[in-house]
Amino acid sequence: MKKQLFLFLFLVITCFSIQAQSDANNRLYELRTYYASEGKMQDLMNRFQQHTLKFFYTYNMRLEGFWLPLGENKENKLVYLLSYPSREARDKSWKEFMKDKDWVAVMKNSAINGEIVAKVESIFLKTTDFSPNDMKSVGDRVFELRTYKTKPNLLPNLLERFRNHTLKIFEKFGMTNIIYWTPTDKEQGSEDLLVYFLTHKSKESGLASFKAFGESPEWQAVKKASEEKAGTGLTISVKSEYFAPADFSPLK
């Protein structure tokens, strides 16, 4: 009897896990970056916490995470991640949200002493077939957002390297794979960009992990083999940014 109960619970947990993974893979993600006007960062944060997040919930926009740069934030920058069932659902939600009379009033009131947002950037993303979609919140860690730009026609080669080798080697050096994407739109880099989040105990441990990773014979052999197969190095640039989650971020 106990054996049957254990098997039943295992199957239930497995089904939920598969369903959650499928849901994550089928969603559209939007990574949004805001730059606050000079002296308005706290005003912008207050508007998100006191008002904006409620409207996101009302209009079925799922907030996955919300982050601020580690250290001195010279750019007055914040980053957050939304997800939607589809691009059509996203456009419908934003259209209704921006027309909401209460939201319009909030925006007007927040800008009485000057506009609080200087610039907004947005990129639409879909998960890769190897993305772990590890969106469990565990706290006490930092997030690293990494963006790779490949040479022409070599994104499939880079994805193959990550799929078959890189993620596993990351884990060996204490780095946690969270989620991996490519852009959905050509003009935003669907043919040459890989974007992903890792987590570390601290920025210092993240830098140390990458140093050890880069020096490891296993990684050097994988890198050499992938570049020999492509006939060249795979990437043009690699950008790394470290973030801490906001107090109200669902993912910590």
Buried (B, 14 or more C-beta within 10 A) or exposed (E): EEEEEEEEEEEEEEEEEEEEBEEBEEBBBBBBBBBBBEEBBEBBBBBBBEBBBBBBEBBBBBBBBBBBBBEEEEEBBBBBBBBBBEBEBBEBBBEBBEEEEEBEEBBEEBBEEEEBBBEEEEBBBBBBEBBBBBBEEEEEBBBBBBBBBBBEEBBEBBBBBBBEBBBEBBEEBBBBBBBBBBBBEEEBBBBBBBBBBBBBBEBEBBBBBBEEBEEBEEBEEBBEEBBEEBEEEBBEEEEEBBBBBBEEBBBB
